[in-house]
Amino acid sequence: MSQVPAQEHPAREDDEQLALAVGSELRKKKRAASQAAKKDISKGAAPLKASPAPSASVSRQSQAFRQAWRKTAGELSEEEQRTAVLQALEVFRQLPPASSYAQHRIRVLEKALALLDKAGSERSSGPAAFLAAALPLCRRLHSSALAAASAAAPGAASTAAHAAPEEVPVVIAGGGPTGLTTALLLAKYGVRSVVLEKRQTLTDHPQAHFINMRCMEVFRSLGDPDIASQVVAHMPPLEQWRRFVYCTGMTGEVLGMVDHFKGQTSPYQPAISPEPVAHLAQHRLLPLLVDAALKEPAIDLRMGHSLRSFSQSPTGISAVVDVASGGAGSSGGIYRLSGQYLAAADGARGGLRQQLGVGMGGPGAIQHLINIHFVSPELGRVLRAGGREGMLYFVFNSQAIAVVVAHNISEGEFVAQVPYFPPLQSGADFTPQRCAEIVRQVAKRSDLELEVRTVRPWTMAGRVAHTYQQGRAFLVGDAAHAFPPSGAFGMNTGVCDAHNLAWKLAAVLQGRAGPGLLDTYTAERKPVGTANCMLSVANFNEALRVPQIMGLDYKAANLLSDVLAAPVLSWLPPDARKTVLETTMNVGKAAASPIRRLRRSELAEVFEHGETLRLQFPKEDLGYVYSQGAMCHGPGDAAAVAEYQRPKKRDAPYTPTTLVGARLPHAPIRVRQAGRLLAEVGSQAVASTVDLPAAAGTGLVLLLSESSQQGGWEAAAAAAEAATGVPVLPVIVAQSAAAISSGGNAAGERTTVVQDAEGAWLRLRAIPQEGALLVRPDGHIAWRHGGQGDLANELQRAVHTVMCK
Ligand SMILES: Cc1cc2nc3c(=O)[nH]c(=O)nc-3n(C[C@H](O)[C@H](O)[C@H](O)COP(=O)(O)OP(=O)(O)OC[C@H]3O[C@@H](n4cnc5c(N)ncnc54)[C@H](O)[C@@H]3O)c2cc1C
């Protein structure tokens, strides 16, 4: 079996293209600027120097290969490149010849070798150009090989648990969206991590698909090209997913269609975020994150490695890792890893939360569902031809009830979610044949051509962990919370957990913050998890309005199922109870099917008043405010936050705010002076205020306006930095280019100056012109000040408080 089939083909094309690109670059070498090459090399070399010490737990060959490769990428001497490529070839040649993955890598490496030989003979005419061309390929090969070597590390198996444990600052258990986001953010802050993923291959089962603006803002700051723009490039056009369709069958009668982008021609809302909401299936998003992680030398992603158990002491954590047998000829085994912190991103069923002894609260299991992942280009064509493209189809007919997610209508890729009732029914009842039958009933097309890809039972639940932290271990994503998918908060919340945790871990590891900063993770994120859990459950109930009007009540069905499964009826053979259940369900569906006039008018009213399930939640996605945690509240701040958070109407709009604890609102900006903050990022990437903290590493941004206090604030920032060791980076948001250069207010060289491109910041800032906002690396406002008093002292005190020093 190949190691990463789900990403094998795209990666193959990439590598081929890369190899070709190197060839063409080599031909162009005389024209390439040696300066550019030097820049590339220095960019590549710096993070690689921070790469982990060679693992005691990996095979000798892969260890040698990693060492050699790092050296290669860092120094790029021709001889070392050759040696590294040869060593990589040796690693892959040890994999079973049947592995198409290995064979592909061998071909790419052989190509690289040929290119190196060719370049060697031409070296005298332009080594810099060659290096510039070869570096991306080297990086790619390094990454691919790392992943393969990780999967192959079970040669490691024999080194086993008694060997000296490998050291890494952060161990991340789980390579799902939240684990990978945590790793990418840590890497951005310069912190190494090992990501353990128990699967040997990427899942091809779609789950999440709707990505909200805040999650996209986090993705905007990661990867090169950034993940957000890759999501936009890969997602279907809005016309295919702007509606929810309520119908008696996907090709049957339409009961109602709800457009969730009324008045919008694109998924962007430029007044509130630089990023759109997006629709991309999780199994298509994951390869983008994996690819970014593989390119990142500070991330060691190990597929087929599962965290079995761990322990912790006041100074660190120690983990026992299981290596799966089977893939890449591995015979399996175990090894030990030690580190400073553990991020448990192992999903709802990973088990680390239980190991930590952390319980959960909330409504618990709500509904049992079977996910049928199927592909039918024919269905996609029919839906498009009929002008009924939608993201979700709520289907009610006499034979089937389902919610269908259209992941990609052009390609005909869907998931049908069908309720089932354990223990009388089980996943085994849903054979591929039965599932194909259900899909045809849902589509109302008895001869529909389709392929059932995967069938997965799952339980929709609402639960939140009592705490997100146990000593040096932190729960992230579904490990910390489970929501019904109604409202699409699961992954989106998990990514924001990662965003909150990563800078705190990095700041503590770098000595910029006290360990108390980590205790603010639960205080900040758990209220968000709880609010999103409650909202998702409320959304689920909202989503039931249509079926209830049609006489279908899942609560009654669950009750019936419970009654039939109860011990009092145990004298009835299981098959008989199951028959009663299924017959009663069918009677219910049949009764719902003739849609009487009364029901129609009730339905019309519900659709008209928008009382069905919503899709966009900007008030909740962008508008949550941390009321306690890593912040410094001034007088009146807490009351203002409480007022802002007072429950509002269900569909009240998001109101941007600069209250302490809130996300820094988006305002379009134009960079006028890079200053210290943007000198390295480059002004190109910065177009919104939300980009400013994202560029600051684990430093804090001090947001100012051009004013008489400007110089005072710049001096205060320098003094606070000197006293606390935390970079405090002043940024002036000026109203006009003229104002920036005028009079005695010229900004210091190290200050970043941006222009309020559309005047939005002036409306949003809600502090006096002389005032300042202190913004954390995750874009949340930590402190606000009106600009009067002892600026230096007060800023220093605020930095101390925020960083828990
Ligand atoms: C039908 C459906 C639709 C959904 N739609 C949306 C949506 O539109 N938007 C949204 O935001 N969310 C949605 N969600 C929720 C979303 O899928 C999850 O919230 C998301 O997958 C959570 O990501 P995660 O990384 O925390 O966990 P997972 O995705 O579960 O990843 C955890 C990973 O950890 C690995 N693992 C487990 N144990 C170990 C171990 N011991 N060692 C190493 N690795 C381990 C697993 O193999 C897995 O890869 C939906 C969910 C469902 C079921």
The ligand as an SDF file (V2000), in Angstrom:
LIG
                    3D

 53 58  0  0  0  0  0  0  0  0999 V2000
  -20.8260   15.8590    8.9120 C   0  0  0  0  0  0  0  0  0  0  0  0
  -19.9500   16.8930    9.5010 C   0  0  0  0  0  0  0  0  0  0  0  0
  -19.9120   18.1570    8.9450 C   0  0  0  0  0  0  0  0  0  0  0  0
  -19.1070   19.1340    9.5100 C   0  0  0  0  0  0  0  0  0  0  0  0
  -19.0940   20.3740    8.9470 N   0  0  0  0  0  0  0  0  0  0  0  0
  -18.3090   21.3370    9.4800 C   0  0  0  0  0  0  0  0  0  0  0  0
  -18.2020   22.6040    8.8610 C   0  0  0  0  0  0  0  0  0  0  0  0
  -18.8060   22.8480    7.8150 O   0  0  0  0  0  0  0  0  0  0  0  0
  -17.3710   23.5330    9.4290 N   0  0  0  0  0  0  0  0  0  0  0  0
  -16.6670   23.2720   10.5620 C   0  0  0  0  0  0  0  0  0  0  0  0
  -15.9530   24.1600   11.0450 O   0  0  0  0  0  0  0  0  0  0  0  0
  -16.7120   22.0660   11.1420 N   0  0  0  0  0  0  0  0  0  0  0  0
  -17.5050   21.0870   10.6410 C   0  0  0  0  0  0  0  0  0  0  0  0
  -17.5080   19.8350   11.1780 N   0  0  0  0  0  0  0  0  0  0  0  0
  -16.6300   19.5560   12.3250 C   0  0  0  0  0  0  0  0  0  0  0  0
  -15.1970   19.2510   11.8830 C   0  0  0  0  0  0  0  0  0  0  0  0
  -15.1670   18.1910   10.9850 O   0  0  0  0  0  0  0  0  0  0  0  0
  -14.3600   18.9400   13.0970 C   0  0  0  0  0  0  0  0  0  0  0  0
  -14.5800   19.9310   14.0490 O   0  0  0  0  0  0  0  0  0  0  0  0
  -12.8710   18.8870   12.7510 C   0  0  0  0  0  0  0  0  0  0  0  0
  -12.5750   17.7380   12.0210 O   0  0  0  0  0  0  0  0  0  0  0  0
  -12.0500   18.8800   14.0290 C   0  0  0  0  0  0  0  0  0  0  0  0
  -10.7000   18.8830   13.7020 O   0  0  0  0  0  0  0  0  0  0  0  0
   -9.6280   18.3050   14.7220 P   0  0  0  0  0  0  0  0  0  0  0  0
   -8.3210   18.4800   14.0530 O   0  0  0  0  0  0  0  0  0  0  0  0
   -9.8440   18.8940   16.0580 O   0  0  0  0  0  0  0  0  0  0  0  0
  -10.0090   16.7770   14.8700 O   0  0  0  0  0  0  0  0  0  0  0  0
   -9.9980   15.5720   13.7270 P   0  0  0  0  0  0  0  0  0  0  0  0
  -10.3450   16.1810   12.4360 O   0  0  0  0  0  0  0  0  0  0  0  0
  -10.8640   14.5630   14.3080 O   0  0  0  0  0  0  0  0  0  0  0  0
   -8.4930   15.1810   13.7130 O   0  0  0  0  0  0  0  0  0  0  0  0
   -7.9170   14.4580   14.7710 C   0  0  0  0  0  0  0  0  0  0  0  0
   -6.7790   13.6370   14.2060 C   0  0  0  0  0  0  0  0  0  0  0  0
   -6.0890   13.0170   15.2760 O   0  0  0  0  0  0  0  0  0  0  0  0
   -5.7240   11.7070   14.8940 C   0  0  0  0  0  0  0  0  0  0  0  0
   -5.5160   10.9590   16.1460 N   0  0  0  0  0  0  0  0  0  0  0  0
   -6.4360   10.4700   16.9980 C   0  0  0  0  0  0  0  0  0  0  0  0
   -5.8420    9.9000   18.0550 N   0  0  0  0  0  0  0  0  0  0  0  0
   -4.5070   10.0400   17.8660 C   0  0  0  0  0  0  0  0  0  0  0  0
   -3.3660    9.6560   18.6220 C   0  0  0  0  0  0  0  0  0  0  0  0
   -3.4900    9.0340   19.7970 N   0  0  0  0  0  0  0  0  0  0  0  0
   -2.1330    9.9350   18.1390 N   0  0  0  0  0  0  0  0  0  0  0  0
   -1.9870   10.5710   16.9460 C   0  0  0  0  0  0  0  0  0  0  0  0
   -3.0460   10.9450   16.1900 N   0  0  0  0  0  0  0  0  0  0  0  0
   -4.2860   10.6980   16.6520 C   0  0  0  0  0  0  0  0  0  0  0  0
   -6.8810   11.2540   14.0450 C   0  0  0  0  0  0  0  0  0  0  0  0
   -6.4790   10.2130   13.1850 O   0  0  0  0  0  0  0  0  0  0  0  0
   -7.2500   12.5170   13.2990 C   0  0  0  0  0  0  0  0  0  0  0  0
   -6.5790   12.6230   12.0680 O   0  0  0  0  0  0  0  0  0  0  0  0
  -18.3220   18.8370   10.6370 C   0  0  0  0  0  0  0  0  0  0  0  0
  -18.3410   17.5670   11.1860 C   0  0  0  0  0  0  0  0  0  0  0  0
  -19.1360   16.5970   10.6280 C   0  0  0  0  0  0  0  0  0  0  0  0
  -19.1310   15.2350   11.2360 C   0  0  0  0  0  0  0  0  0  0  0  0
  1  2  1  0
  2  3  1  0
  2 52  2  0
  3  4  2  0
  4  5  1  0
  4 50  1  0
  5  6  2  0
  6  7  1  0
  6 13  1  0
  7  8  2  0
  7  9  1  0
  9 10  1  0
 10 11  2  0
 10 12  1  0
 12 13  2  0
 13 14  1  0
 14 15  1  0
 14 50  1  0
 15 16  1  0
 16 17  1  0
 16 18  1  0
 18 19  1  0
 18 20  1  0
 20 21  1  0
 20 22  1  0
 22 23  1  0
 23 24  1  0
 24 25  2  0
 24 26  1  0
 24 27  1  0
 27 28  1  0
 28 29  2  0
 28 30  1  0
 28 31  1  0
 31 32  1  0
 32 33  1  0
 33 34  1  0
 33 48  1  0
 34 35  1  0
 35 36  1  0
 35 46  1  0
 36 37  1  0
 36 45  1  0
 37 38  2  0
 38 39  1  0
 39 40  1  0
 39 45  2  0
 40 41  1  0
 40 42  2  0
 42 43  1  0
 43 44  2  0
 44 45  1  0
 46 47  1  0
 46 48  1  0
 48 49  1  0
 50 51  2  0
 51 52  1  0
 52 53  1  0
M  END
$$$$
